[in-house]
Amino acid sequence: MARKKMKLAYITDDKARKISYNKRKKNIIKKVSELTTLYGIEACAIISSPFDSKPEIWPDVEGAKKVVERYQNTPVKKQNMTLNQESFMTQTTSKAQDKLSKARRQIQEKELTMSVFNCMKDGALPAGLTMTDINDISMHIDKMMKEVNDEITQRN
């Protein structure tokens, strides 16, 4: 017979909460014990609760200390794989800045293309252009001409 899905919520009744806590604590300790037996690994469980003044420690205090010390002394092999909040935010910010600069380049290229088409339509350069703007338009025209020539040679 299948168990019904349990609703995860705070248990308001103190007695029921303590009974449920004790059952789950036993199950967690049993699972940790099974993991260590089945896979030959070192593990410990430290369970602190509002019902007991001392935390429940499995297998014992010395065994837990050995596991924790071993964990703290292991060198991190893949430092770049572990992220803290600061490195995650730095990475996210850098990706967003790259995306922004790519979008700015695309917008600038579209504006240059529009300027070229307006020059062709009007037959003259717009007023108020600086030398840099004129050089950018000239380079863009050269790039467009190269693309057209490449397309022509591919079709022939």
Stockholm file with secondary structure:
# STOCKHOLM 1.0

chainA/1-156         MARKKMKLAYITDDKARKISYNKRKKNIIKKVSELTTLYGIEACAIISSPFDSKPEIWPDVEGAKKVVERYQNTPVKKQNMTLNQESFMTQTTSKAQDKLSKARRQIQEKELTMSVFNCMKDGALPAGLTMTDINDISMHIDKMMKEVNDEITQRN
#=GR chainA/1-156 SS CCCCCCCCCCCCCHHHHHHHHHHHHHHHHHHHHHHHHHHCCCCCEEECCSSCSSCEEESCHHHHHHHHHHHHHSCCSCGGGCCCHHHHHHHHHHHHHHHHHHHHHHHHHHHHHHHHHHHHHHSSCCTTCCHHHHHHHHHHHHHHHHHHHHHHHHHC
#=GC SS_cons         CCCCCCCCCCCCCHHHHHHHHHHHHHHHHHHHHHHHHHHCCCCCEEECCSSCSSCEEESCHHHHHHHHHHHHHSCCSCGGGCCCHHHHHHHHHHHHHHHHHHHHHHHHHHHHHHHHHHHHHHSSCCTTCCHHHHHHHHHHHHHHHHHHHHHHHHHC
//
